[in-house]
Protein backbone atom coordinates (compact mmCIF):
# COMPACT_ATOMS: atom_id res chain seq x y z
CA UNK A 1 0.00 0.00 0.00
CA UNK A 2 2.86 2.38 0.85
CA UNK A 3 4.40 1.51 -2.48
CA UNK A 4 1.18 2.46 -4.29
CA UNK A 5 0.96 5.74 -2.38
CA UNK A 6 4.61 6.49 -3.14
CA UNK A 7 4.10 5.74 -6.84
CA UNK A 8 1.04 7.97 -6.91
CA UNK A 9 2.98 10.91 -5.42
CA UNK A 10 6.11 10.15 -7.42
CA UNK A 11 4.29 10.07 -10.73
CA UNK A 12 3.09 13.60 -10.01
CA UNK A 13 6.09 15.18 -8.30
CA UNK A 14 9.04 13.02 -9.42
CA UNK A 15 10.52 12.67 -5.97
CA UNK A 16 12.47 9.48 -6.74
CA UNK A 17 15.59 11.41 -7.92
CA UNK A 18 15.61 13.41 -4.68
CA UNK A 19 15.47 10.25 -2.62
CA UNK A 20 18.16 8.67 -4.77
CA UNK A 21 20.31 11.75 -4.14
CA UNK A 22 19.80 11.46 -0.40
CA UNK A 23 20.55 7.73 -0.54
CA UNK A 24 23.82 8.35 -2.28
CA UNK A 25 24.86 11.44 -0.33
CA UNK A 26 28.18 10.79 1.40
CA UNK A 27 29.84 12.61 4.26
CA UNK A 28 33.64 12.72 4.23
CA UNK A 29 35.25 11.22 7.30
CA UNK A 30 38.47 12.78 8.61
CA UNK A 31 39.84 14.04 11.90
CA UNK A 32 37.85 17.30 11.78
CA UNK A 33 34.69 15.44 10.84
CA UNK A 34 32.95 16.13 14.18
CA UNK A 35 32.49 19.79 13.39
CA UNK A 36 29.94 18.77 10.75
CA UNK A 37 27.39 18.10 13.48
CA UNK A 38 27.19 21.70 14.66
CA UNK A 39 25.04 23.02 11.82
CA UNK A 40 22.57 20.21 12.42
CA UNK A 41 22.39 20.94 16.14
CA UNK A 42 21.73 24.62 15.40
CA UNK A 43 18.98 23.56 13.00
CA UNK A 44 17.46 21.33 15.65
CA UNK A 45 17.43 24.19 18.16
CA UNK A 46 15.78 26.43 15.57
CA UNK A 47 13.02 23.84 15.15
CA UNK A 48 12.52 23.92 18.94
CA UNK A 49 12.29 27.69 18.76
CA UNK A 50 9.57 27.51 16.13
CA UNK A 51 7.56 24.97 18.12
CA UNK A 52 7.87 26.67 21.52
CA UNK A 53 7.41 30.09 19.91
CA UNK A 54 4.08 29.05 18.42
CA UNK A 55 2.97 27.72 21.81
CA UNK A 56 3.91 31.01 23.51
CA UNK A 57 1.86 32.89 20.93
CA UNK A 58 -1.30 31.26 22.29
CA UNK A 59 -1.13 33.31 25.50
CA UNK A 60 1.30 36.16 24.94
CA UNK A 61 -0.11 39.70 24.61
CA UNK A 62 2.14 42.22 22.84
CA UNK A 63 1.21 45.46 24.62
CA UNK A 64 2.99 47.46 27.30
CA UNK A 65 0.01 47.02 29.62
CA UNK A 66 -0.34 43.26 29.26
CA UNK A 67 2.96 41.76 28.05
CA UNK A 68 4.66 41.27 31.41
CA UNK A 69 1.48 39.95 33.02
CA UNK A 70 0.83 37.56 30.13
CA UNK A 71 4.30 36.03 30.47
CA UNK A 72 3.74 35.85 34.22
CA UNK A 73 0.46 34.07 33.52
CA UNK A 74 2.21 31.64 31.16
CA UNK A 75 4.84 30.69 33.69
CA UNK A 76 2.62 30.55 36.76
CA UNK A 77 -0.84 29.45 35.61
CA UNK A 78 -0.72 27.72 32.24
CA UNK A 79 0.07 23.98 32.60
CA UNK A 80 3.71 23.46 31.51
CA UNK A 81 3.87 27.14 30.59
CA UNK A 82 7.01 27.55 32.70
CA UNK A 83 8.62 24.77 30.71
CA UNK A 84 7.64 26.14 27.32
CA UNK A 85 8.85 29.64 28.15
CA UNK A 86 12.05 28.51 29.78
CA UNK A 87 12.82 26.15 26.91
CA UNK A 88 12.23 28.96 24.41
CA UNK A 89 14.71 31.22 26.23
CA UNK A 90 17.33 28.54 26.77
CA UNK A 91 17.10 27.13 23.26
CA UNK A 92 17.51 30.66 21.89
CA UNK A 93 20.76 31.06 23.79
CA UNK A 94 22.04 27.60 22.94
CA UNK A 95 21.17 28.18 19.30
CA UNK A 96 23.25 31.36 19.15
CA UNK A 97 26.05 29.53 20.94
CA UNK A 98 26.08 26.57 18.54
CA UNK A 99 25.74 28.95 15.59
CA UNK A 100 28.91 30.74 16.77
CA UNK A 101 30.70 27.40 17.18
CA UNK A 102 29.52 26.40 13.71
CA UNK A 103 30.77 29.71 12.31
CA UNK A 104 34.22 29.45 13.85
CA UNK A 105 34.65 25.77 12.95
CA UNK A 106 33.86 26.58 9.33
CA UNK A 107 36.12 29.63 9.57
CA UNK A 108 39.17 27.72 10.80
CA UNK A 109 38.61 24.81 8.41
CA UNK A 110 38.42 27.45 5.66
CA UNK A 111 35.33 25.85 4.20
CA UNK A 112 34.30 29.29 2.96
CA UNK A 113 36.73 29.01 0.04
CA UNK A 114 35.37 28.61 -3.51
CA UNK A 115 32.84 27.38 -4.43
CA UNK A 116 31.16 27.86 -1.04
CA UNK A 117 31.32 31.67 -0.69
CA UNK A 118 27.56 32.06 -0.88
CA UNK A 119 26.97 29.27 1.63
CA UNK A 120 29.26 31.08 4.06
CA UNK A 121 27.64 34.45 3.47
CA UNK A 122 24.13 33.07 3.86
CA UNK A 123 25.28 31.50 7.11
CA UNK A 124 26.65 34.80 8.34
CA UNK A 125 23.41 36.58 7.52
CA UNK A 126 21.52 33.81 9.32
CA UNK A 127 23.64 34.48 12.39
CA UNK A 128 22.92 38.21 12.20
CA UNK A 129 19.22 37.42 11.86
CA UNK A 130 19.43 35.01 14.81
CA UNK A 131 20.93 37.85 16.86
CA UNK A 132 18.02 39.99 15.63
CA UNK A 133 15.67 37.30 16.94
CA UNK A 134 17.49 37.45 20.25
CA UNK A 135 17.34 41.23 20.41
CA UNK A 136 13.66 41.51 19.48
CA UNK A 137 12.60 38.55 21.63
CA UNK A 138 14.44 39.88 24.67
CA UNK A 139 12.08 42.87 24.89
CA UNK A 140 8.86 40.87 24.64
CA UNK A 141 8.47 40.02 28.36
CA UNK A 142 8.65 43.80 28.92
CA UNK A 143 11.03 43.70 31.84
CA UNK A 144 13.47 46.28 33.09
CA UNK A 145 16.67 44.68 31.78
CA UNK A 146 15.24 44.31 28.31
CA UNK A 147 13.85 47.85 28.36
CA UNK A 148 17.29 49.38 28.86
CA UNK A 149 18.96 46.88 26.53
CA UNK A 150 16.49 47.98 23.86
CA UNK A 151 17.08 51.66 24.59
CA UNK A 152 20.80 51.13 24.16
CA UNK A 153 20.53 48.81 21.15
CA UNK A 154 18.17 51.06 19.23
CA UNK A 155 20.19 54.14 20.15
CA UNK A 156 23.24 52.41 18.67
CA UNK A 157 21.44 51.99 15.34
CA UNK A 158 20.81 55.74 15.52
CA UNK A 159 24.55 56.33 15.31
CA UNK A 160 24.89 54.51 12.00
CA UNK A 161 25.79 57.07 9.33
CA UNK A 162 23.03 58.23 6.92
CA UNK A 163 20.22 55.77 7.70
CA UNK A 164 20.68 55.75 11.49
CA UNK A 165 17.98 58.28 12.33
CA UNK A 166 15.42 56.50 10.19
CA UNK A 167 16.35 53.08 11.56
CA UNK A 168 16.09 54.25 15.15
CA UNK A 169 12.66 55.83 14.71
CA UNK A 170 11.49 52.84 12.68
CA UNK A 171 12.58 50.33 15.33
CA UNK A 172 11.27 52.36 18.25
CA UNK A 173 8.09 53.43 16.54
CA UNK A 174 8.75 56.97 17.74
CA UNK A 175 11.31 58.96 19.64
CA UNK A 176 11.50 56.73 22.69
CA UNK A 177 11.20 53.07 23.62
CA UNK A 178 7.52 52.66 24.51
CA UNK A 179 4.68 50.18 24.11
CA UNK A 180 4.79 50.96 20.40
CA UNK A 181 8.33 49.57 20.30
CA UNK A 182 7.13 46.39 22.01
CA UNK A 183 4.38 45.86 19.45
CA UNK A 184 6.82 46.45 16.60
CA UNK A 185 9.39 44.10 18.03
CA UNK A 186 6.66 41.50 18.38
CA UNK A 187 5.78 41.82 14.69
CA UNK A 188 9.44 41.66 13.72
CA UNK A 189 10.05 38.67 16.00
CA UNK A 190 7.10 36.53 14.96
CA UNK A 191 6.51 37.50 11.32
CA UNK A 192 9.29 39.42 9.58
CA UNK A 193 12.33 37.57 10.92
CA UNK A 194 10.83 34.06 10.67
CA UNK A 195 9.90 34.66 7.05
CA UNK A 196 13.34 35.93 6.03
CA UNK A 197 15.20 33.48 8.25
CA UNK A 198 13.33 30.42 6.99
CA UNK A 199 13.80 31.32 3.32
CA UNK A 200 17.49 31.93 3.82
CA UNK A 201 17.85 28.78 5.90
CA UNK A 202 16.31 26.73 3.09
CA UNK A 203 18.75 28.34 0.63
CA UNK A 204 21.67 27.66 3.00
CA UNK A 205 20.71 23.98 3.34
CA UNK A 206 20.11 23.56 -0.39
CA UNK A 207 23.55 24.99 -1.11
CA UNK A 208 25.11 22.54 1.34
CA UNK A 209 23.28 19.67 -0.37
CA UNK A 210 24.17 20.87 -3.84
CA UNK A 211 27.87 21.28 -3.11
CA UNK A 212 28.33 18.47 -0.64
CA UNK A 213 30.38 18.74 2.52
CA UNK A 214 33.62 20.67 2.30
CA UNK A 215 36.77 18.82 3.31
CA UNK A 216 39.59 20.66 5.05
CA UNK A 217 42.92 21.22 3.28
CA UNK A 218 44.67 18.54 5.20
CA UNK A 219 42.39 15.84 3.89
CA UNK A 220 42.60 17.16 0.33
CA UNK A 221 46.22 16.15 0.19
CA UNK A 222 47.75 19.62 0.32
CA UNK A 223 49.73 19.17 3.47
CA UNK A 224 48.78 16.21 5.59
CA UNK A 225 47.09 13.53 3.53
CA UNK A 226 44.35 11.63 5.32
CA UNK A 227 42.49 8.58 4.07
CA UNK A 228 39.55 9.61 1.92
CA UNK A 229 36.93 7.71 3.80
CA UNK A 230 33.27 8.44 3.49
CA UNK A 231 30.09 7.66 5.37
CA UNK A 232 26.57 7.52 3.93
CA UNK A 233 24.54 10.54 5.06
CA UNK A 234 21.51 8.33 5.55
CA UNK A 235 21.25 6.52 7.84
CA UNK A 236 24.82 6.53 9.27
CA UNK A 237 25.48 10.25 9.65
CA UNK A 238 21.84 11.09 10.26
CA UNK A 239 21.53 8.64 13.15
CA UNK A 240 24.69 9.95 14.77
CA UNK A 241 23.33 13.47 14.44
CA UNK A 242 20.03 12.26 15.92
CA UNK A 243 21.85 11.00 19.00
CA UNK A 244 23.38 14.46 19.41
CA UNK A 245 19.93 16.00 19.03
CA UNK A 246 18.69 13.82 21.86
CA UNK A 247 21.69 14.88 23.94
CA UNK A 248 20.96 18.54 23.12
CA UNK A 249 17.33 18.04 24.08
CA UNK A 250 18.39 16.48 27.38
CA UNK A 251 20.69 19.41 28.14
CA UNK A 252 17.99 21.88 27.12
CA UNK A 253 15.40 20.28 29.39
CA UNK A 254 17.90 20.07 32.23
CA UNK A 255 18.63 23.79 31.95
CA UNK A 256 14.95 24.72 31.55
CA UNK A 257 13.87 22.70 34.57
CA UNK A 258 16.72 23.34 36.98
CA UNK A 259 17.68 26.85 35.93
CA UNK A 260 14.33 28.32 34.82
CA UNK A 261 14.65 31.58 32.94
CA UNK A 262 13.85 34.58 35.11
CA UNK A 263 11.11 37.03 34.29
CA UNK A 264 12.62 39.98 36.14
CA UNK A 265 10.90 43.24 37.09
CA UNK A 266 8.28 44.96 34.96
CA UNK A 267 9.34 48.03 33.02
CA UNK A 268 9.06 51.35 34.78
CA UNK A 269 10.01 54.02 32.23
CA UNK A 270 10.74 56.36 35.13
CA UNK A 271 13.26 54.24 36.99
CA UNK A 272 17.04 54.38 36.73
CA UNK A 273 18.93 51.67 34.93
CA UNK A 274 19.87 49.24 37.73
CA UNK A 275 23.51 48.52 38.57
CA UNK A 276 24.92 45.42 36.87
CA UNK A 277 22.61 45.81 33.90
CA UNK A 278 23.73 44.00 30.77
CA UNK A 279 22.21 42.63 27.60
CA UNK A 280 22.09 38.96 26.64
CA UNK A 281 25.52 37.35 26.75
CA UNK A 282 25.99 37.40 22.98
CA UNK A 283 25.71 41.18 22.96
CA UNK A 284 27.87 41.73 26.04
CA UNK A 285 31.11 41.74 24.07
CA UNK A 286 29.81 44.88 22.40
CA UNK A 287 28.21 46.55 25.43
CA UNK A 288 31.25 45.86 27.62
CA UNK A 289 33.72 47.28 25.10
CA UNK A 290 31.56 50.40 24.71
CA UNK A 291 32.30 51.09 28.38
CA UNK A 292 36.00 51.49 27.63
CA UNK A 293 35.72 53.81 24.65
CA UNK A 294 35.93 57.44 25.81
CA UNK A 295 33.25 59.98 24.89
CA UNK A 296 35.29 61.56 22.15
CA UNK A 297 38.07 59.98 20.14
CA UNK A 298 39.90 62.13 17.57
CA UNK A 299 36.95 64.50 17.41
CA UNK A 300 34.54 61.64 16.77
CA UNK A 301 31.85 60.35 19.15
CA UNK A 302 33.29 57.29 20.90
CA UNK A 303 30.10 55.30 20.36
CA UNK A 304 30.24 55.91 16.60
CA UNK A 305 33.81 54.67 16.57
CA UNK A 306 32.76 51.55 18.48
CA UNK A 307 29.91 50.88 16.10
CA UNK A 308 32.14 51.36 13.08
CA UNK A 309 34.59 48.91 14.66
CA UNK A 310 31.93 46.24 15.18
CA UNK A 311 30.61 46.90 11.69
CA UNK A 312 34.08 46.39 10.28
CA UNK A 313 34.44 43.14 12.25
CA UNK A 314 31.10 41.88 10.94
CA UNK A 315 31.97 42.91 7.39
CA UNK A 316 35.32 41.14 7.67
CA UNK A 317 33.63 37.90 8.66
CA UNK A 318 30.92 38.27 6.04
CA UNK A 319 33.39 38.92 3.24
CA UNK A 320 36.21 36.64 4.32
CA UNK A 321 35.74 34.27 1.33
CA UNK A 322 36.75 37.16 -0.93
CA UNK A 323 39.51 38.51 1.29
CA UNK A 324 41.24 35.20 1.90
CA UNK A 325 42.11 34.32 -1.67
CA UNK A 326 45.01 32.18 -0.44
CA UNK A 327 42.46 29.66 0.86
CA UNK A 328 41.11 29.22 -2.67
CA UNK A 329 44.60 28.20 -3.74
CA UNK A 330 44.85 25.68 -0.92
CA UNK A 331 47.12 27.81 1.22
CA UNK A 332 46.64 28.71 4.83
CA UNK A 333 47.48 32.36 5.36
CA UNK A 334 48.37 32.98 9.02
CA UNK A 335 46.64 36.38 9.04
CA UNK A 336 43.19 34.83 8.80
CA UNK A 337 43.88 32.19 11.41
CA UNK A 338 45.16 34.85 13.80
CA UNK A 339 42.28 37.19 12.97
CA UNK A 340 39.87 34.40 13.93
CA UNK A 341 41.74 33.70 17.15
CA UNK A 342 41.83 37.44 17.86
CA UNK A 343 38.07 37.79 17.39
CA UNK A 344 37.36 34.84 19.68
CA UNK A 345 39.82 36.08 22.32
CA UNK A 346 38.28 39.56 22.21
CA UNK A 347 34.74 38.22 22.53
CA UNK A 348 35.60 35.84 25.36
CA UNK A 349 37.50 38.52 27.29
CA UNK A 350 34.69 41.05 27.00
CA UNK A 351 31.99 38.51 27.86
CA UNK A 352 33.96 37.38 30.92
CA UNK A 353 34.55 40.98 32.04
CA UNK A 354 30.84 41.77 31.64
CA UNK A 355 30.03 39.06 34.17
CA UNK A 356 33.04 39.23 36.47
CA UNK A 357 34.02 42.90 36.52
CA UNK A 358 31.33 44.92 34.79
CA UNK A 359 32.67 48.32 35.94
CA UNK B 1 22.90 37.50 -30.55
CA UNK B 2 22.09 37.34 -34.20
CA UNK B 3 18.47 37.11 -35.28
CA UNK B 4 17.11 38.11 -31.89
CA UNK B 5 15.46 41.50 -32.05
CA UNK B 6 16.56 42.55 -28.58
CA UNK B 7 17.23 46.16 -27.75
CA UNK B 8 20.97 45.75 -28.38
CA UNK B 9 22.65 44.99 -31.69
CA UNK B 10 19.79 43.22 -33.46
CA UNK B 11 17.69 44.36 -36.46
CA UNK B 12 17.78 48.07 -37.19
CA UNK B 13 14.16 49.10 -36.93
CA UNK B 14 13.19 46.95 -33.94
CA UNK B 15 15.45 48.40 -31.24
CA UNK B 16 13.88 51.82 -31.37
CA UNK B 17 10.36 50.55 -30.82
CA UNK B 18 11.38 47.78 -28.50
CA UNK B 19 13.57 50.11 -26.53
CA UNK B 20 10.70 52.54 -26.22
CA UNK B 21 8.34 49.84 -24.99
CA UNK B 22 10.95 48.59 -22.56
CA UNK B 23 11.48 52.11 -21.29
CA UNK B 24 7.76 52.67 -20.78
CA UNK B 25 7.22 49.29 -19.13
CA UNK B 26 10.38 49.45 -17.04
CA UNK B 27 9.78 53.05 -16.08
CA UNK B 28 6.17 52.33 -15.22
CA UNK B 29 7.17 49.37 -13.09
CA UNK B 30 9.83 51.38 -11.30
CA UNK B 31 7.36 54.21 -10.66
CA UNK B 32 4.86 51.71 -9.28
CA UNK B 33 7.45 50.11 -7.01
CA UNK B 34 8.76 53.51 -5.98
CA UNK B 35 5.33 54.78 -5.02
CA UNK B 36 4.61 51.60 -3.08
CA UNK B 37 7.92 51.79 -1.29
CA UNK B 38 7.39 55.47 -0.54
CA UNK B 39 4.05 54.84 1.14
CA UNK B 40 5.45 51.89 3.11
CA UNK B 41 8.40 53.94 4.33
CA UNK B 42 6.07 56.77 5.30
CA UNK B 43 3.74 54.29 7.01
CA UNK B 44 6.41 52.72 9.23
CA UNK B 45 7.49 56.08 10.64
CA UNK B 46 4.73 57.09 13.06
CA UNK B 47 3.34 60.62 13.12
CA UNK B 48 5.08 62.94 15.54
CA UNK B 49 3.46 63.12 18.96
CA UNK B 50 2.65 66.73 19.72
CA UNK B 51 4.84 68.05 22.52
CA UNK B 52 2.51 68.87 25.39
CA UNK B 53 4.55 72.03 25.85
CA UNK B 54 5.29 71.09 29.43
CA UNK B 55 6.64 74.13 31.22
CA UNK B 56 7.22 72.92 34.75
CA UNK B 57 6.51 70.11 37.14
CA UNK B 58 6.56 69.68 40.91
CA UNK B 59 9.27 67.10 41.47
CA UNK B 60 8.53 66.70 45.20
CA UNK B 61 8.50 68.38 48.57
CA UNK B 62 11.66 69.85 50.07
CA UNK B 63 11.36 67.71 53.21
CA UNK B 64 11.32 64.52 51.11
CA UNK B 65 14.87 65.02 49.95
CA UNK B 66 17.70 64.15 52.30
CA UNK B 67 21.06 65.82 51.76
CA UNK B 68 23.25 63.90 49.30
CA UNK B 69 20.34 62.13 47.58
CA UNK B 70 18.67 62.04 44.21
CA UNK B 71 15.36 61.07 42.66
CA UNK B 72 14.00 60.33 39.22
CA UNK B 73 10.86 62.30 38.40
CA UNK B 74 8.56 62.46 35.45
CA UNK B 75 9.20 65.44 33.22
CA UNK B 76 6.59 65.16 30.48
CA UNK B 77 7.26 61.90 28.66
CA UNK B 78 10.86 61.73 29.79
CA UNK B 79 12.63 61.07 33.06
CA UNK B 80 14.42 63.87 34.92
CA UNK B 81 16.76 63.60 37.89
CA UNK B 82 16.62 65.89 40.88
CA UNK B 83 19.67 65.95 43.15
CA UNK B 84 20.03 67.51 46.57
CA UNK B 85 23.69 68.14 47.18
CA UNK B 86 25.57 67.77 50.43
CA UNK B 87 25.25 71.54 50.80
CA UNK B 88 21.44 71.38 50.50
CA UNK B 89 21.25 72.83 47.03
CA UNK B 90 18.84 71.41 44.43
CA UNK B 91 19.98 70.58 40.89
CA UNK B 92 17.95 69.01 38.11
CA UNK B 93 18.87 67.48 34.76
CA UNK B 94 17.39 65.34 32.09
CA UNK B 95 18.00 61.78 33.36
CA UNK B 96 18.75 60.46 29.89
CA UNK B 97 22.38 59.51 29.55
CA UNK B 98 24.04 61.27 26.65
CA UNK B 99 25.88 58.08 25.73
CA UNK B 100 23.23 55.54 24.77
CA UNK B 101 19.97 56.69 26.32
CA UNK B 102 19.85 54.81 29.62
CA UNK B 103 18.35 56.46 32.68
CA UNK B 104 21.03 57.71 35.08
CA UNK B 105 20.93 57.55 38.89
CA UNK B 106 22.40 59.46 41.84
CA UNK B 107 25.12 57.62 43.74
CA UNK B 108 25.38 58.99 47.26
CA UNK B 109 28.59 56.99 47.82
CA UNK B 110 30.26 58.82 44.92
CA UNK B 111 28.30 62.06 45.45
CA UNK B 112 27.62 62.35 41.78
CA UNK B 113 25.43 61.04 38.96
CA UNK B 114 26.16 57.65 37.40
CA UNK B 115 24.84 55.57 34.54
CA UNK B 116 24.79 51.81 35.14
CA UNK B 117 24.68 50.79 31.48
CA UNK B 118 28.21 51.75 30.44
CA UNK B 119 29.70 53.25 33.59
CA UNK B 120 29.28 56.91 32.69
CA UNK B 121 29.89 59.53 35.40
CA UNK B 122 28.53 63.08 35.62
CA UNK B 123 29.34 65.66 38.26
CA UNK B 124 26.82 67.81 40.09
CA UNK B 125 26.63 70.37 37.31
CA UNK B 126 25.84 67.55 34.88
CA UNK B 127 29.25 67.53 33.25
CA UNK B 128 30.51 64.21 31.88
CA UNK B 129 33.58 63.50 33.98
CA UNK B 130 34.40 59.84 33.30
CA UNK B 131 33.41 56.96 31.09
CA UNK B 132 31.94 57.04 27.60
CA UNK B 133 29.30 59.84 27.69
CA UNK B 134 30.26 62.40 25.06
CA UNK B 135 28.25 65.37 26.39
CA UNK B 136 26.94 66.80 29.69
CA UNK B 137 23.39 66.03 30.81
CA UNK B 138 20.79 68.59 29.66
CA UNK B 139 20.24 70.93 32.63
CA UNK B 140 16.80 71.86 34.00
CA UNK B 141 15.83 74.86 36.13
CA UNK B 142 14.96 74.28 39.80
CA UNK B 143 13.00 76.71 41.94
CA UNK B 144 11.84 76.08 45.49
CA UNK B 145 8.36 77.54 45.93
CA UNK B 146 7.34 77.19 49.54
CA UNK B 147 7.49 73.47 50.21
CA UNK B 148 7.48 72.47 46.54
CA UNK B 149 10.53 71.79 44.42
CA UNK B 150 9.52 72.98 40.98
CA UNK B 151 11.51 71.94 37.92
CA UNK B 152 11.17 73.65 34.58
CA UNK B 153 12.93 73.82 31.23
CA UNK B 154 15.91 76.12 31.01
CA UNK B 155 14.83 79.35 29.41
Interface residues (C-beta under 8 A of the other chain):
Chain A: X148 X151 X152 X154 X155 X156 X166 X169 X170 X173 X174 X175 X176 X180 X269 X270 X271 X272 X273 X274 X275 X276 X277 X287 X290 X291 X292 X293 X294 X295 X296 X301 X302 X303 X358 X359
Chain B: X44 X45 X46 X49 X72 X73 X74 X77 X78 X79 X81 X95 X97 X99 X100 X101 X102 X103 X104 X105 X115 X116 X117 X118 X119 X128 X131 X132 X133 X134 X135
